[in-house]
Amino acid sequence: MDPAQCGGRPCIRGMRIRVKDVLEMLADGASQEEILKDFPDLEAEDIRAAIAYAARYTDHPVLTAA
């Protein structure tokens, strides 16, 4: 994440391709091949890294007040 790039949102390898955009494309049913065709600077590992990022940052404890 770079505060001066893409509003500080997580990007892939310093490019102006946001992790969110890749994840949304996957959620909308795009295949890895389609994403790589639309973004020729991406590599298959970048897509896996975006998924891993999402998995890591959505796994947080939920605290409830007793």
Rosetta silent file (secondary structure, phi, psi, omega in degrees, C-alpha in Angstrom):
SEQUENCE: MDPAQCGGRPCIRGMRIRVKDVLEMLADGASQEEILKDFPDLEAEDIRAAIAYAARYTDHPVLTAA
SCORE:     score description
SCORE:     0.000 S_00000001
   1 L     0.000  136.418  179.068    0.000    0.000    0.000 S_00000001
   2 L  -131.518  117.610 -178.222    1.230    3.448   -0.925 S_00000001
   3 L   -57.445  -23.687 -178.531   -0.729    6.468    0.321 S_00000001
   4 L   -89.877   -0.550 -176.766    0.208    8.341   -2.855 S_00000001
   5 L  -126.268  129.111  177.020   -1.103    5.620   -5.164 S_00000001
   6 H    52.802   37.124  177.808   -4.737    4.578   -5.717 S_00000001
   7 H    64.502   23.383  179.333   -5.844    6.420   -2.590 S_00000001
   8 H    81.304    4.077  178.341   -3.716    4.180   -0.390 S_00000001
   9 L   -75.131  151.664 -179.750   -5.615    1.053   -1.407 S_00000001
  10 L   -62.078  130.145  178.179   -3.642   -2.183   -1.779 S_00000001
  11 E  -120.765  162.579 -178.289   -2.177   -2.581   -5.275 S_00000001
  12 L   -90.837  122.520  176.051   -0.395   -5.433   -6.934 S_00000001
  13 L    46.893   36.473  176.572    3.418   -5.134   -7.126 S_00000001
  14 L    76.825    0.939  177.302    3.320   -1.332   -7.071 S_00000001
  15 L   -80.977  171.322  177.517    1.239   -1.170  -10.261 S_00000001
  16 L   -91.997   37.996  174.155   -1.994    0.778  -10.424 S_00000001
  17 L  -110.788  113.051 -175.874   -3.989   -2.444  -10.423 S_00000001
  18 E   -78.457  145.253  175.001   -5.881   -2.693   -7.157 S_00000001
  19 H   -55.412  -42.329 -179.297   -6.266   -5.973   -5.308 S_00000001
  20 H   -56.797  -41.231 -178.302   -9.972   -5.132   -5.028 S_00000001
  21 H   -64.420  -42.224  178.609  -10.342   -4.961   -8.822 S_00000001
  22 H   -64.731  -44.411 -179.937   -8.832   -8.416   -9.302 S_00000001
  23 H   -64.232  -39.414  178.502  -10.998   -9.883   -6.532 S_00000001
  24 H   -65.231  -39.119  177.828  -14.146   -8.298   -7.968 S_00000001
  25 H   -62.833  -41.960  177.168  -13.377   -9.727  -11.394 S_00000001
  26 H   -63.064  -43.611 -179.523  -12.981  -13.193   -9.873 S_00000001
  27 H   -63.786  -30.849  179.318  -16.226  -12.757   -7.906 S_00000001
  28 L   -81.568    0.115  175.088  -18.009  -11.743  -11.118 S_00000001
  29 L   100.449    4.057  178.564  -16.954  -15.017  -12.712 S_00000001
  30 L   -67.862  141.678  176.756  -13.920  -13.946  -14.743 S_00000001
  31 L   -83.635  163.569  176.811  -11.381  -16.688  -15.244 S_00000001
  32 H   -57.843  -40.858 -179.146   -7.718  -16.259  -14.457 S_00000001
  33 H   -62.903  -40.365  178.470   -7.024  -16.329  -18.183 S_00000001
  34 H   -64.580  -41.379  179.778   -9.507  -13.497  -18.829 S_00000001
  35 H   -64.780  -43.566  179.798   -7.953  -11.358  -16.110 S_00000001
  36 H   -65.397  -31.703  176.902   -4.458  -11.960  -17.445 S_00000001
  37 H   -70.641  -41.474 -179.764   -5.668  -11.021  -20.929 S_00000001
  38 H   -70.335  -30.428 -178.980   -7.286   -7.795  -19.657 S_00000001
  39 L  -125.935   81.847 -174.043   -4.198   -6.894  -17.602 S_00000001
  40 L   -62.023  -18.222  177.663   -1.155   -8.135  -19.536 S_00000001
  41 L   -78.599  -14.731  178.727    1.246   -6.847  -16.855 S_00000001
  42 L   -78.501  155.999  173.433   -0.245   -9.265  -14.313 S_00000001
  43 L  -122.958  160.661 -179.211    1.048  -12.759  -13.725 S_00000001
  44 H   -54.800  -38.351  179.021   -0.814  -15.784  -12.390 S_00000001
  45 H   -61.766  -31.453  178.159    1.065  -15.412   -9.098 S_00000001
  46 H   -64.312  -39.088  179.108   -0.363  -11.886   -8.741 S_00000001
  47 H   -67.225  -43.927  176.909   -3.891  -13.275   -8.795 S_00000001
  48 H   -62.463  -37.527  178.582   -3.008  -15.891   -6.186 S_00000001
  49 H   -65.499  -37.208  177.938   -1.395  -13.156   -4.083 S_00000001
  50 H   -63.951  -41.869  178.468   -4.594  -11.070   -4.260 S_00000001
  51 H   -65.675  -43.289  179.006   -6.619  -14.037   -3.019 S_00000001
  52 H   -63.065  -39.558  177.767   -4.113  -14.715   -0.244 S_00000001
  53 H   -59.895  -47.175 -179.662   -4.220  -11.051    0.774 S_00000001
  54 H   -62.292  -41.832  179.890   -8.008  -11.170    1.035 S_00000001
  55 H   -63.601  -42.624 -177.967   -7.899  -14.383    3.059 S_00000001
  56 H   -67.121  -41.517 -174.381   -5.319  -12.978    5.453 S_00000001
  57 H   -89.786   -2.545  172.740   -7.066   -9.662    6.042 S_00000001
  58 H  -101.602   -5.249  178.814  -10.566  -11.057    6.460 S_00000001
  59 L   -94.681   85.527  179.704   -9.471  -13.504    9.135 S_00000001
  60 L  -131.635  150.463  179.865   -9.784  -11.376   12.241 S_00000001
  61 L   -70.237  146.493  175.544  -11.228  -12.085   15.644 S_00000001
  62 L  -109.414  119.324  179.967  -14.658  -10.735   16.454 S_00000001
  63 L   -99.324  137.393  176.326  -14.982   -9.499   20.003 S_00000001
  64 L  -122.897  147.170  178.515  -18.331   -9.200   21.701 S_00000001
  65 L   -78.871  139.653 -179.310  -19.145   -7.447   24.924 S_00000001
  66 L   -85.903    0.000    0.000  -20.343   -9.719   27.718 S_00000001
